[in-house]
Structures are given as structure tokens and as C-alpha cells.
Amino acid sequence: MTGLLDALNAVADLDVELVALERSKGSLPARRALGELSERFAELERARTLLEPERAPLAASLEALEAQVAQLAGRKAQVEVRLGSATGGGRELAQMHEEARHLTERLEGLEDQELELMEALEPLEQRLEALRVEAAPMLGERDRLLAELRGEEVELEEALEQRRTARREAAAGVEPSLLDRYEKIAARGGGPGAARLEHQTCTGCHLALSAAENDRLRHLPPEEISTCEQCDRILIRADQLSS
């Protein structure tokens, strides 16, 4: 009965490969790189979110000041035009001179405030710009990695389909009742339903069998099916394989 479980052994080996390939879907190189890129982008976004509440009120105040400065500058320009065309003296001319002086003082004060706000905004704007510069190429990198991931997924699916085809072919050589038993064990354990016995250890659960159990298995005929006392998988013994 040499080679009795060759086909079942092939099914089990292919199931191990299939499980490993399925698990590798989540750790494909491009998927890992995308995850790292997303984490870095999220860090940049968090940094931007922390800076924005500090920058926004300063920017709003600066915008309001600039509008006020523009309005006063316009008024001052009108007064200066009137002064330039005025002739003679009098109370009205003095009032215009006083208004021009007052407008100049107010503008100087507002411009000083503008300068203070601009100085406060500058480091924030620089940090935000640095974040934007760092984040900008990430979109292109993301597209590249997505295309790379699609290629990796296609290759993985091809590898999976090759193993599935080979498994169907190997399963066709297993006695139906034994295959049914194997599939039920596999369904319960979430992995192959059979494992080889090597060096008195089940290669499925990697636990050593007791001395008594090993002695019992050594005296079994090749046609008798045994299971691991630890994980309940079908144990494939050396005398049941062709090599």
C-alpha cells in the first residue's frame, strides 16, 4: 500500500500554500507602502489641523486691517487731492490739514499692527507651506502604489488559481470518503485537514506525540488511517507515502 496517501499529502501541502497566499493579501509590498503613506499623510493633516486654528484668527484680523488701511488710504488720498487744489487759507483748509494728519497717524498705527500680525503669521504660514510641499507628491505616489498594488494582486490571484487547479487535480486522486473526512477536519481547524508525522511530531500543530502513541502508530498497517491526538488532523505517516 506504499503511496496510499500521496494524493492527500499533496492536497494538504497545497492547502498550506493557499492559506499562506490568502494571508499575504494583506501584506503585499505595495499595500504596506500605501499604509505607511496614508499614515504619513494623516500625520501631516493632523499637523495642519493643529496649526490652522492658530493661523485663521490672525489671518482674519490681518484681512480686516488691510481693508481698513485701504479705506483710510483712499480717504487720505482724497484729502490730499483737495489740499493740492486748495487756494488761500481759512478754517476749511486747516481742517483738511488736520484730517490729513489724523489719517496719517491712524494709518501708521494700523500699518504697525499689520506688521505685527504679518510677523506672527509668517512662521505659521511657513510651517503650513512646508506641510503642503511635503504632502503634494504623496498623491502621485499614491496613484503609483495603487497601480503597483493592482499588479501584485493580479499576480497573487494567478498564483492562487494555479494552486486551486493543482488542488482539484490532487483531490481527484483521494478516496471520496477520506477526502470528505479531510474537508470536515479542515473546515473545523481553518487549515489543512492532514499533516505529516515527522520525528514523532505532527507538522500540523507542531506538538510531539506521546511515546505510547508513537509506538502504537509504528505498528499500524499503512492502510489504516490515524489522527493526531493533539489537533485531530489526519496523520500521514512515512510508510503511507511513496517517498
C-alpha positions in Angstrom: 0.0 0.0 0.0 3.0 2.3 -0.5 1.9 5.7 -1.7 -1.6 5.3 -0.2 -1.8 8.9 0.9 0.4 10.6 -1.7 -2.6 12.5 -3.2 -3.9 13.5 0.2 -0.5 14.7 1.2 -0.4 16.8 -2.0 -3.8 18.3 -1.1 -2.6 19.2 2.4 0.6 20.8 1.0 -1.4 22.8 -1.5 -3.8 23.9 1.3 -0.9 25.2 3.3 0.3 27.2 0.3 -3.3 28.5 -0.4 -3.7 29.7 3.2 -0.3 31.4 3.1 -1.2 33.1 -0.2 -4.6 34.3 1.1 -3.0 35.7 4.2 -0.4 37.5 2.1 -3.1 39.6 0.5 -3.0 42.0 3.5 0.8 42.3 3.5 1.6 42.8 -0.2 4.6 45.3 -0.6 2.5 47.9 -2.3 -0.3 47.6 0.3 2.2 48.0 3.1 3.7 51.0 1.4 0.2 52.5 0.9 -0.5 52.0 4.6 2.7 53.8 5.5 2.0 56.6 3.0 -1.5 57.0 4.5 -0.2 57.2 8.0 2.3 59.9 7.0 -0.3 61.9 5.1 -2.6 61.6 8.2 0.3 62.9 10.4 0.7 65.9 8.0 -3.1 66.5 8.1 -3.1 66.4 11.9 -0.3 68.9 12.0 -2.1 71.2 9.6 -5.3 70.9 11.6 -3.4 72.0 14.8 -1.8 74.9 13.0 -5.0 76.2 11.3 -6.9 77.4 14.4 -3.8 79.4 15.3 -3.4 80.9 11.9 -7.1 81.6 11.0 -7.9 84.4 13.5 -4.5 86.1 12.7 -5.3 85.9 9.0 -8.8 87.2 9.6 -7.5 90.1 11.7 -4.9 90.9 9.0 -7.5 90.9 6.3 -9.8 93.2 8.3 -6.8 95.6 9.0 -5.9 95.6 5.3 -9.4 96.6 4.4 -9.4 99.4 7.0 -6.0 100.6 5.8 -7.2 100.6 2.2 -10.3 102.6 3.2 -8.2 105.2 5.2 -5.6 105.4 2.5 -8.4 106.2 0.0 -9.8 108.9 2.2 -6.3 110.3 2.8 -5.7 110.4 -1.0 -9.0 112.4 -1.5 -8.0 114.9 1.2 -4.5 115.3 -0.3 -6.1 116.0 -3.7 -8.3 118.6 -2.2 -5.4 120.1 -0.4 -3.4 120.2 -3.6 -6.1 122.1 -5.4 -7.0 124.4 -2.5 -6.1 128.1 -2.7 -5.8 130.5 0.1 -6.2 129.7 3.8 -9.1 129.7 6.1 -10.7 127.3 8.5 -11.7 124.7 5.9 -8.1 124.4 4.8 -6.9 124.0 8.4 -9.5 121.3 8.9 -8.2 119.4 5.8 -4.6 119.6 7.1 -5.8 118.3 10.5 -7.7 115.5 8.9 -4.7 114.5 6.7 -2.5 114.5 9.8 -5.0 112.4 11.7 -5.4 110.0 8.8 -1.6 109.6 8.6 -1.3 108.8 12.3 -4.1 106.3 12.1 -2.6 104.7 9.0 0.8 104.5 10.7 -0.7 102.8 13.7 -2.7 100.3 11.6 0.4 99.6 9.5 2.3 98.8 12.7 -0.5 96.4 13.7 -0.3 94.9 10.2 3.4 94.4 10.6 3.0 92.7 13.9 0.3 90.4 12.5 2.4 89.6 9.5 5.4 88.7 11.7 3.1 86.5 13.8 1.7 84.8 10.7 5.0 84.3 8.9 6.2 81.2 10.8 2.8 79.6 10.8 2.5 80.2 7.0 6.0 78.8 6.5 5.1 75.6 8.5 1.9 75.2 6.6 3.6 75.7 3.3 6.2 73.1 4.3 3.4 70.7 5.1 1.8 71.4 1.7 5.1 70.9 -0.1 5.7 67.5 1.7 2.1 66.4 1.1 1.9 67.4 -2.6 3.9 64.4 -4.1 2.0 62.0 -2.0 -0.9 62.0 -4.3 1.2 60.9 -7.2 3.0 58.3 -5.1 -0.4 57.0 -4.0 -1.6 56.6 -7.6 1.7 54.8 -8.4 1.3 52.5 -5.5 -2.3 51.8 -6.3 -1.3 50.7 -9.9 1.5 48.6 -8.4 -0.9 47.0 -5.9 -3.2 46.1 -8.8 -0.4 44.3 -10.5 0.6 42.5 -7.3 -3.0 41.4 -6.7 -3.2 40.1 -10.3 0.0 38.0 -9.8 -1.3 36.8 -6.4 -4.6 35.7 -7.9 -2.8 33.9 -10.7 -0.7 32.0 -8.1 -3.8 31.2 -6.1 -5.6 29.9 -9.2 -2.6 27.7 -10.1 -2.8 26.2 -6.6 -6.5 25.8 -6.8 -6.2 23.9 -10.1 -3.5 21.7 -8.7 -5.5 21.0 -5.6 -8.5 19.9 -7.6 -6.3 17.6 -9.6 -4.8 16.2 -6.4 -8.1 15.9 -4.7 -9.4 13.8 -7.6 -6.9 11.1 -6.6 -8.2 10.9 -3.0 -10.7 8.3 -2.0 -14.0 10.2 -1.7 -14.9 9.2 1.9 -11.3 10.1 3.0 -11.5 13.4 1.2 -14.8 14.2 2.8 -13.3 13.4 6.2 -10.3 15.6 5.4 -12.5 18.6 4.3 -14.6 18.4 7.5 -11.4 18.5 9.7 -10.0 21.4 7.6 -13.3 23.3 8.0 -13.1 22.9 11.8 -9.5 23.9 12.1 -9.2 26.6 9.4 -6.2 24.9 7.7 -5.2 21.6 6.1 -7.1 18.6 7.4 -4.0 16.4 7.4 -0.3 16.7 8.4 2.8 14.5 8.1 4.2 12.8 11.1 7.9 13.7 11.2 10.3 13.0 14.1 7.5 11.9 16.3 5.8 15.3 15.8 2.7 16.4 14.0 3.7 19.0 11.4 0.2 20.5 11.6 0.2 21.6 15.3 3.9 21.1 15.8 3.4 19.2 19.0 5.2 16.0 19.9 3.1 12.9 20.3 3.4 10.8 23.4 5.8 7.8 23.4 2.9 5.4 23.7 1.1 7.0 20.7 4.2 6.9 18.6 4.7 3.2 19.5 1.1 2.5 18.5 1.4 4.3 15.2 4.6 2.4 14.3 2.6 -0.9 14.5 -0.3 0.2 12.3 -0.6 -1.2 8.8 -0.2 1.5 6.0 -3.9 1.3 5.0 -5.1 2.3 8.5 -5.8 6.0 8.9 -4.7 7.7 12.1 -5.2 11.1 13.5 -3.2 13.5 15.7 -4.1 13.2 19.4 -3.5 16.9 19.7 -5.2 18.6 16.8 -7.3 15.8 15.3 -5.7 16.1 11.8 -5.2 13.0 9.7 -1.6 12.0 10.3 0.2 11.0 7.2 3.0 8.5 8.2 6.1 7.8 6.2 5.0 4.3 5.3 1.9 5.8 3.6 3.9 7.8 1.1 5.8 6.7 -1.9 8.9 8.7 -1.0 
